[in-house]
Amino acid sequence: MASDVRIEDTARYLEKEGFDAMVAACNGQNLFLDSNVVFVFSGVRPIGEAVVVIERSGRSTLVVTPAWDAERAAELSRTDDTLGCDDLSEGLERALKKINVNPAKVVTVALATLFAQTARNIEKVLGGRRAANDGFASQIARVRNAEELAAGRKGTWIAERGYERMREIVKPGMREFELTADLYCFMKGMGAEDNFLLLSASQHNLAVRAAGHRKLDVGDIILSEITPCYHGQFVQICRTTVIGEPSPVLREKYKVLQNAMHRGQETALPGTRVRDVANAMNDVFRDAGYGKYCQPPYMRVRGHGLGITSDRPGDITDDSDVVLEEGMVFVMHPNQYLPETGYLMCGEPVVITPQGAESLTERDAELDFIPV
């Protein structure tokens, strides 16, 4: 049997709860705010609908669609067996018969992420709707292992090189989408498998958004949320860049965001509740006279989890009782609308350590500017 800590933990869970097997599903999408449970258990990012079957004994089988992807998946998978098919329910039925599992003693994970008809067909294979534990994979993968953390650091390196590229090529007259397309291709060439990239500009931003046709101009404040994925690990940096010399007011207000970021990092110790981290950042804004802006629509959250391994600790909000653990990775970003400047962005991917939240970046966010 393949040795894998998370599969071993799953086998113990099945033994404790009296299940014969777990069927964990995904629809082939890799979302930066969600957990891909097939990737968690197999290390494979499927291109179509897929499931991993984990037995109480600890043996595991990956079932992928389409059938022609089986060779690639088998080379990458940590599971004991890999099976390719064009009909996921048919492939799952074959896998269950091969290992002689009683369908009535199966627990499912994330079955609802599949196409509705596929999910119904799988329920027929299982003889009806079975017990579900949809958050299981995200929970057991909430702490990154050494390989995942290394991939996150490499993804962060790519994000920073992408931001440097932006500062090198941006100029008045360029359209937002032209700049974004260049950055996307540039980071793809550096190994980014995907990139959730928001980039927009205005003299007074209300929020960050997807790039449009607007032409950049002197005095614009460019907001960039750069979120590449490397080896299945999404990371995110949030940056603010001015075309031309920033005003003294803008420099002053950006320091409020930087102070909030530092306060959050100092507070985010193992054992700390997420709400306490969010409030530590909010307190910096309150002390600066912006307490009423620490809520929508002036901000959304003070950070969030990053897929595709686990979305934990979830959103960094002042009502979350999730407890931080050493090794958790997420983005911390006290992004904020301020009346004098508009919306500003400042954020880093961080890992929880005994000393607090350590930035994965080489250089923390500054108020950068493009000389003109």
C-alpha atoms as one frame of an Amber mdcrd trajectory, in Angstrom:
protein
   0.000   0.000   0.000   1.097   3.546  -0.696   2.213   5.436   2.414   0.347
   8.702   2.907  -0.356  10.386   6.241  -3.724  11.801   5.168  -4.926   8.461
   3.831  -3.760   6.811   7.058  -5.737   9.411   9.043  -8.747   8.686   6.846
  -8.442   4.943   7.436  -8.475   5.550  11.197 -11.581   7.727  10.793 -13.343
   4.980   8.811 -12.456   2.407  11.469 -13.721   4.638  14.267 -17.001   5.503
  12.524 -17.701   1.999  11.220 -17.437   2.717   7.488 -15.854   0.355   4.968
 -14.744   3.075   2.571 -14.823   6.748   1.636 -15.674   8.075  -1.833 -14.202
  11.571  -2.261 -15.193  13.438  -5.426 -14.282  16.487  -7.484 -15.517  17.942
 -10.766 -12.110  18.705 -12.253 -12.108  22.363 -11.271  -9.212  23.831  -9.301
 -10.566  26.790  -7.323  -8.301  29.086  -5.348 -10.828  29.412  -2.513 -11.730
  25.737  -2.200 -10.334  22.294  -1.524  -9.920  19.785  -4.354 -10.427  16.580
  -2.410  -9.095  14.319  -5.154  -5.856  16.323  -5.145  -5.664  16.089  -1.343
  -5.773  12.288  -1.408  -3.942  11.524  -4.663  -1.736  14.478  -5.589  -3.438
  14.526  -9.003  -5.287  17.517 -10.437  -7.839  15.733 -12.624  -9.007  17.302
 -15.867 -12.490  15.813 -15.546 -14.766  14.419 -12.865 -12.951  12.017 -10.557
 -13.155  10.177  -7.247 -10.732   8.619  -4.797 -11.905   5.495  -2.980 -10.191
   4.964   0.378 -10.704   1.657   2.163 -10.668   1.070   5.892  -7.484  -0.939
   5.379  -5.760   2.150   3.977  -5.710   1.024   0.349  -6.788   3.668  -2.139
  -7.956   3.849  -5.749  -8.146   6.881  -8.029 -10.891   6.841 -10.681 -10.528
   9.513 -13.373 -12.350  10.706 -16.461 -11.805  10.740 -19.372 -10.323   7.279
 -19.817  -7.350   8.541 -21.824  -6.112  10.544 -18.810  -5.470   7.368 -16.801
  -1.809   7.056 -17.845  -0.932  10.600 -16.746  -2.907  10.226 -13.524  -1.261
   6.894 -12.668   2.217   8.414 -13.036   1.370  11.220 -10.601  -0.957   9.533
  -8.122  -0.031   8.466  -4.602  -2.907   5.967  -4.587  -2.369   2.207  -4.852
  -4.428   1.880  -8.036  -5.629   4.167 -10.823  -8.568   3.460 -13.088  -9.644
   5.444 -16.158 -13.187   5.593 -17.526 -15.532   7.788 -19.529 -18.488   7.341
 -17.157 -17.508   8.067 -13.556 -20.354   6.105 -11.992 -19.471   3.048 -14.095
 -15.810   3.375 -13.157 -16.661   3.705  -9.475 -18.885   0.635  -9.662 -15.994
  -1.359 -11.130 -13.623  -0.101  -8.433 -16.011  -1.008  -5.604 -16.604  -4.502
  -6.995 -12.864  -5.071  -7.343 -12.238  -4.289  -3.682 -15.473  -5.939  -2.485
 -16.815  -2.940  -0.549 -20.376  -2.903   0.745 -21.921   0.258  -0.826 -24.181
   0.664   2.201 -21.109   1.265   4.378 -19.600   4.075   2.312 -19.255   7.723
   3.396 -19.032  10.376   0.673 -17.094  13.639   0.459 -18.020  16.506  -1.882
 -20.351  14.449  -4.056 -22.405  17.595  -4.675 -19.497  19.180  -6.572 -20.097
  16.747  -9.440 -22.561  17.340 -12.243 -26.038  16.624 -10.885 -26.605  13.623
 -13.157 -23.231  12.130 -12.258 -23.999  12.502  -8.549 -27.392  10.817  -9.018
 -25.789   7.956 -10.946 -23.215   7.459  -8.192 -25.979   7.396  -5.583 -27.588
   4.594  -7.600 -24.288   2.688  -7.563 -24.182   3.154  -3.784 -27.778   2.008
  -3.422 -29.032   5.414  -2.309 -27.832   8.595  -0.671 -25.129   7.758   1.847
 -23.654   9.529   4.861 -21.628  12.591   3.895 -18.716  14.434   5.486 -18.059
  17.165   2.942 -15.525  19.157   4.970 -13.382  16.152   5.841 -10.587  16.601
   3.284 -10.180  20.301   3.952  -9.991  19.592   7.678  -7.304  16.906   7.548
  -5.267  18.975   5.044  -5.590  22.224   7.014  -1.857  22.209   7.822   0.464
  22.228   4.816   3.118  19.535   4.635   6.725  20.326   3.699   6.194  19.647
  -0.001   3.112  21.868  -0.150   4.820  24.684   1.745   7.783  24.530  -0.642
   5.379  24.761  -3.586   3.667  27.722  -1.917   6.992  29.495  -1.556   7.790
  28.891  -5.228   4.333  30.163  -6.202   4.961  33.281  -4.124   8.270  33.795
  -5.906   6.402  33.632  -9.221   3.819  36.145  -7.971   6.551  38.588  -6.969
   8.283  38.233 -10.326   4.931  38.920 -11.985   4.532  42.092  -9.956   8.050
  43.189 -10.899   7.128  42.586 -14.537   4.080  44.809 -14.131   6.178  47.657
 -12.773   8.635  47.279 -15.653   6.129  47.471 -18.506   3.225  49.598 -17.246
   2.848  52.997 -18.904   0.143  55.607 -19.465  -2.089  54.705 -22.397  -1.867
  50.955 -21.838  -5.219  49.271 -21.288  -5.852  47.257 -18.148  -6.496  44.041
 -20.056  -3.272  44.412 -22.067  -1.253  44.647 -18.876  -3.101  41.723 -17.310
  -2.660  39.495 -20.374   1.078  40.106 -20.357   1.348  39.261 -16.650  -0.730
  36.108 -17.045   1.454  34.810 -19.886   4.658  35.871 -18.134   3.822  33.942
 -14.964   2.566  30.974 -16.975   5.999  30.844 -18.570   7.556  30.734 -15.104
   5.567  27.652 -14.129   2.241  28.995 -12.850  -0.424  26.408 -13.634  -3.225
  28.909 -13.178  -3.680  32.489 -12.016  -6.662  34.250 -10.482  -5.656  37.768
 -11.460  -7.559  40.947 -10.632  -6.088  44.222 -11.856  -7.801  47.582 -12.173
  -7.000  51.261 -11.852  -8.649  54.573 -11.079  -7.822  57.916  -9.529 -10.120
  56.852  -6.658 -10.830  53.112  -6.566 -13.946  51.718  -4.929 -12.658  48.124
  -5.078 -10.425  45.872  -7.143 -12.009  44.163 -10.140 -11.198  42.177 -13.253
  -9.260  44.101 -15.881 -11.274  46.093 -18.396 -10.685  48.355 -21.401  -9.816
  51.445 -19.364  -6.623  53.216 -20.443  -4.119  53.848 -17.673  -3.269  57.468
 -16.944  -0.907  59.523 -14.811  -2.188  59.666 -11.240  -3.919  56.293 -11.457
  -3.721  53.967  -8.477  -3.301  50.445  -9.840  -4.680  47.669  -7.654  -3.382
  44.161  -8.309  -4.416  40.890  -6.710  -2.003  38.306  -8.106  -2.894  34.688
  -7.320  -0.822  32.061  -9.156  -0.993  28.325  -8.539   2.144  26.188  -8.466
   1.994  22.403  -7.990  -1.549  22.731  -6.679  -0.807  25.515  -4.185  -2.461
  28.888  -4.742  -0.836  31.948  -3.180  -1.825  35.606  -3.329  -0.127  38.978
  -3.077  -2.030  42.281  -2.969  -0.275  45.386  -4.245  -0.910  49.108  -4.793
   1.051  51.020  -7.433   0.764  54.660  -8.487   1.545  56.014 -11.958   3.506
  59.091 -10.982   4.588  60.389  -7.591   2.191  59.446  -4.739   0.702  62.328
  -2.785   1.722  62.834   0.869  -1.819  61.893   1.913  -1.653  58.644  -0.024
   1.688  57.767   1.554   0.317  58.524   5.012  -2.831  56.455   4.573  -0.999
  53.493   3.081   1.055  53.276   6.254  -2.193  52.561   8.115  -2.637  49.425
   6.001   0.972  48.402   6.586   0.573  48.867  10.336  -2.590  46.763  10.281
  -0.742  44.043   8.399   2.090  44.004  10.922  -0.357  43.915  13.834  -2.179
  40.993  12.295   1.033  39.053  11.747   2.152  39.595  15.337  -1.232  38.474
  16.672  -1.559  35.344  14.524   0.101  32.887  16.889  -0.798  29.191  17.060
  -3.863  28.810  19.288  -5.220  32.275  18.456  -8.775  32.609  17.194  -9.231
  34.083  13.733 -11.576  36.729  15.163  -8.760  38.035  17.369  -6.470  38.454
  14.361  -9.170  40.286  12.399  -9.917  42.551  15.351  -6.219  43.314  15.833
  -6.112  44.616  12.265  -9.416  46.434  12.638  -8.153  48.140  15.796  -5.419
  49.848  13.779  -8.066  51.374  11.530 -10.237  52.286  14.510  -7.312  54.038
  16.189  -6.758  55.995  12.975 -10.400  57.136  12.969 -11.759  54.664  10.412
 -13.777  52.357  12.638 -16.986  52.742  10.633 -15.136  51.584   7.516 -14.234
  48.182   8.995 -17.271  46.571   7.404 -18.777  46.040   3.940 -18.927  47.734
   1.491 -15.644  49.385   2.494 -13.848  46.047   2.944 -14.768  42.374   2.731
 -12.457  40.204   4.840  -8.975  40.578   6.326  -7.737  37.517   4.463  -8.839
  34.022   3.532  -7.722  30.464   2.982  -6.051  29.364  -0.233  -6.818  26.176
  -2.199  -6.515  23.724  -3.669  -5.348  21.650  -0.712  -7.481  23.224   2.015
  -9.538  26.378   2.408  -8.787  26.520   6.153  -8.734  28.707   8.200 -11.442
  30.210   5.981 -12.221  33.919   5.914 -10.321  36.133   8.358 -13.288  37.875
   9.959 -14.209  39.249  13.371 -16.842  36.540  13.914 -14.752  33.427  13.167
 -13.879  31.092  16.030 -11.502  28.969  13.946  -8.268  28.436  15.882  -4.995
  28.955  14.033  -2.505  26.085  13.958   1.184  26.036  13.151   1.641  25.279
   9.454  -1.617  26.820   8.252  -1.180  28.932   5.110  -3.497  31.737   4.017
  -3.428  35.259   2.638  -3.590  38.122   5.139  -4.732  41.394   3.574  -6.040
  44.481   5.406  -7.298  45.870   2.083  -9.415  48.910   2.792 -11.414  51.766
   1.302 -10.477  55.104   2.875 -12.377  58.281   1.951  -9.249  60.336   1.243
  -7.615  57.808  -1.098 -10.120  55.235  -2.265  -9.536  51.490  -2.003  -5.964
  50.373  -1.268  -4.410  46.888  -1.203  -1.713  45.393   1.012  -1.413  41.644
   1.498   0.908  38.651   1.727   0.586  34.871   1.825   1.595  33.803   5.330
   2.370  30.614   7.224   1.622  30.315  10.934   4.765  29.802  13.027   5.411
  29.924  16.801   6.446  33.577  16.309   3.347  34.610  14.349   2.377  34.816
  10.692   5.511  34.690   8.543   5.304  36.270   5.084   6.229  33.952   2.240
   7.262  36.961   0.175  10.806  38.285  -0.155   9.499  41.868   0.091   6.374
  43.013   1.897   3.924  45.355   0.214   4.998  48.969  -0.206   3.284  51.909
  -1.875   5.163  51.643  -5.156   5.110  54.163  -7.977   6.036  54.378 -11.652
   8.097  57.486 -12.520   6.671  59.481 -15.429
